[in-house]
Amino acid sequence: MIEGLSRVLEGSTEPGLTELRDGLQDLLGGDGGLGRLVDQQRLQWHVYRLWFEVEGRSVSLVVKGSGWDIARRNELAARRWLPGVGLDRSGPPLVAVAVERHGERVWHVYEDLGDAKLSGSVADRERVAVAMEALALIHARFVRHPLLAECRLWGGDRGMHLYTSSVRDAITALESLEGSSLADGEITAARESLLQRLYTLLHEEVDRARLMADLGGPETLLHGDPWLSNIFGGFAAACNRGAAHAGSDILVFLDPGVLPLPGLVPALVRTFRDYPQAAVVGAKMISAEGRLEEAGGVVLADGSRTGLSDGDREVSDPAYTCVRQVDYASRALFATRR
């Protein structure tokens, strides 16, 4: 029996916590193993590190929550695609999968490979070389590989089909606005300008396809985008680099997985003006399903943390539509003075 599993992600409104905790029990204590949860840490949006002590040994795991489509793609990459070309050791082993009973969230449990990432003020040439070699191996080994058909099905097609379908879909959407009550003079002018550009892109389709065939190289599997937050030290390192180049008095930090809603930045700036003593200003975090995920949190007397939203409140509940002092805000979106 693993003690403390009820405290895993305690205070969050993440879906599928019951299934995740049951999966951790099966993984760590399925054969009668005894252990306990030691600590936990939020790494980024929907990603957490968990430390356990099991049968006298330390176990560190990383859990990541995703939608079912992204989770399925990641599972295929870890358990089928990369092993299919001999690169199964190119990433952390996926040791367990837990699915929320309505399919709203899928939790992947990975072995924790530690913090050996490409971070620091001075680039680590050896680590950069290892990362670049791994990316090159993925590209080389998937060239014309039979698994590409499956990769395209679950991972999406980034070839000429994407270009053609995207241009045609955009044209269809803009043409549907003709005569719409939403299209005032300014919108109509912008629509016509965009349509002319899209018609040109559609006319260039044949020439672009020929260039792709001649110069694009063979088909292969592409890695995920090597953003700063993905490969060069994580979100914190990316924030530090961005802050070093920013010129404003107020800095707004936004995780790549967060979509800011209209009016966000003016509201953040206005709060600093109205509350000069504020050091950091956070925001309400709303899930794609419309659930209030975070609205700040407090640190309890025993050092544990809990969110102010229990997940059962409406986003527009008066308790969450006012400015209030909190002990911490979401690291995925916050503003601070320089």
N, C-alpha and C positions, 0 to 999 in steps of 0.2 A: 504494500500500500504506500502510495506517495502522499505524504502530508503536505498541506498547503496549496493543493491544486485549485481550491476554491478562490485563492487570492490571485491566480494568474490573470493578468490584465484587469484586476479589480478596479472599479471606478470608471472604466471605459464603457462606451455604448457599442462596442464592436459586435456585429452579429456572429453567431456560431460559437460563443464561448463554451457552452456546454459540450458541444461536439469536440472542440479543441482540447478541453480538459480531459474528456474521456479518451481521446486519442493519445494524449501524453501519458495517461495512466497505463494504457495498453502497451505503449512503447517502453516505458521505464519500469513498470511494475507488473507486467503481464505474466511473468514466471514466478510471481510471489516475491519480487524484489521489494525491499524496504528503502524508503528515502524521503526526502523533504525538499520543498522549494526554498532556496537560499536567498535569491534576489532576482530582480527583473529590471530591464532598462528599455526604454523606448528609443529606437535607433532612428526611425523616420516614419513617415505616414504609413500606418498599417504594418510596420516591421518592428519586432521586439526581440531582445536577447533575454533568455531565461537561464538561470544557474540553478542546478540541483546537486544534492549530495545523495548518491545511490549506492548502497552497500559499501560505504566507506570511500568511494571514489567521486571525484568532481565531474559533473556532466554539464556542458554548456551547449545550448541549442539556440537557433534563430528561427522564429516563426514569422511567416509573412502571409497576410490576408489579401486576397484578390477576388475579382469577379470570376465567374466560372470559365469564361472564354480565355482570359489571360492565364488563369491557373492551369487549364488544360494544355495550352501551348507550352507553358513552362515545364509541366510534368513530362510532356512528350520530348522536349529538348533534353531534360535531365536523364530520362529513363530509356529513351529510344533513339533519338536523333544523334546526340553526341556519342553514346556507346556504339552506334552503328558505324561510326568512322574512327573508332578507337580513341575518342577524346572524352571518355566518361570521367576522367580525373581532372578535367578542366574547370570544374566548378564544385561547390559544396554538395556532398551527397544528400539527396532527398530521402529522408528516412520515414516520413509519415505524411498522410494526407487526411484532413478532417473536413467534411462538407456540412455546412449548415443545412438543416433539414428542409428548408424551402429553397435551397440553392442560391441564397443571396450572397454568401461568402464562402470561399474555399480557403482553408488554412493549410499551408505547406510548412513542414517542420524539417529544418536542415541541420546537419552537423555544423557546429560553429568553427570556422577556420581562423578565427581571431581577427585582429585589426591590422593585418599586413596589407595595407592598401597604399595607393599612390598618393600620399599626402605629405605635408611638410612645406616649409618655406623654400627649401631647395629640393629640386626634383631628384629622386633616387633613380639614377640612370639604369641600374640593374633591374629594378622592379618595372620600370617603363619598358625595358627590352623584353622582359618576360611576358608582359601584357600584350605587346605588339606581336610577339611570336605566336601567342595563343590565337590572336585574331587572324593572323596570316594562315595558321594551320586550319582554322575553321573554313576560311575561304578556299584554300587549296583542296582540302579533302572532300568538300561537297560539290566540286565541279562535276556537272553532269551525273550526279549520283542518283540512283533510283529513289532515294528518300525525298528528293526535291519535290516530287508531286504531293507528298503528304505535308511537307513543310509549307508549300504554297496553299494547301487547303486550310491549314490551321493557323499559319502565320501571316497569310496575306501575300498578294502578288505585287512586287514593287517594280515590275517591268513596264513595257509599253501599254499593257492592258490597264494599269493604274492611271497612266497619263490620259488615255483615250476616254475611259469611263469617268474620270474626274472632270474633264473638260465638258463632256456631254451632260453630265449631271448638273454642273453649274449653269450651263446654258438653259437647260430645262427649268431650273428653279427661277432664274431671272426672267425668262420669257413668261412664266406664269404670273408675274407681277403686273403685266400689261393690263391697264384698266382697273387695277386694284385701288381701293380707297386708301391703302397705306402709302401709295406712291404719290407723294406731293412733288412739287417742282424740282426740289433739290435731289430727292431720291430718284426721280425719273431720269434726271441728267446723269447721275452716277450709274444707274442701271444701263443706260444706253452706252456709256463709255466702257463699262465692263463687258457688255455684250460684244462690242466691236473687237475688243482685245481677245475675247474667248473665240470668236469666229476666226480670227487670225490664227490662234493656236490650233484650232480644229483643222484649218486648211494646211497647217504645217505638219500634220500627223504623219503623212507618208514620208516626208523628208526626215523627220525625227526618227521614225522607225528604221529607216535605212541607216542613219548614223549610229543608232543603237546597235544594229546588227553588225556594222562594220567596225565600230570602235568600243563598244560596250564590254567586250570580253565575254567569256562563257558564263552561263547561268550558274549561280552558286547560292549558298545560304549566307545571308548577311547577319552580322552580329547586331545587338541593340546599340542605340546611339551612345557613343562615348562622351556623354555630357560630363561636366565637372562633378555633378552630383552622383554620377554613376561610377566614374573611374578615377578621378583625381582628388580623392580624399573625402568624398561624401558631401552632404548638404552644408555642414559647418564650414568646411574649407572653401566651398563655392561662395558662401556668404562673405567670408573674410576677403576673398579676392574681389568680389563685387563692391564691397564697402571701400576697399582701397582705391577704386577708380571712380566712385560716386562723388558728386560735387554738391549735393544738397545738404541742408541741416538735419533733415529727417530721413532716415533710411527705412525702407519697407522690404522685408525679406519674405519671399514666397517660394514654397516648395514646388517643384515641377508638376506635381500631381494635383495642385490646387487651382481651381478656376475662380478668379476674382469676379464678384458680381458688380454691376454698375453702382457707382457712388462709394465704393470702398475707400479709395485713397483720400478723397475729401473728408470722409468721416474720421479717418485716422488722424489726419492733420488737425482737424477741428478739435478733436479730443485733447491733443497736446496744447492747443491754444486755450481751451476752457479749463484744463487741469495742469497748470505749469509744473506741479510737483511730480507728475507722472514720468516714470523712467521708461516704461515699456507699455505699449498699447496693443492688445490682442483683438481678436474678432470671433464672432460665432462661426463654428465650422459645421457645415451642413453636408450630409452625405448625398450621393447621386440619387438616392431614393427619397430625399426630402427629410431625413431624420436629423434631428439636432445631435451632432456627435460630441461637440465640445463647446463650452461657454466659460472657459477659465476653470480654475480649481483651487483647492486649499490644501495646505500641509497640516496634518493632524499632530497632536501632541506626541505621538509615538514615532513621528517621522514619516509615516506613510502618507500617500497622496490620494485625493479623491476628487473627481470632477463634479462641478456644480450641476451638470445635467445628468439625470439618471436614465435618459433615453426614452422616457414615457411622456415628456412634455412636447407640446407643439412648438414649432420654431417661433411663432408669433406670441407665445405665452408672455405676459407682462413681466414675469420674473427674469426673462432673457432679452428684454427690449429696452433696458436701461443701462447706464454706465455704472459699474460697480468696481470696487477694489478687490483684487484677487491675489493669491500668492504666486500663481504662475498662469501663463497662457500657452496656447498651442505653439510649438516650435515651427509648425508648418506655415504659419502666417502671423507675422507680428511686425511692429514698427518701433523704432527707438531713435533717440536723439544721437547725433554724431558725437 
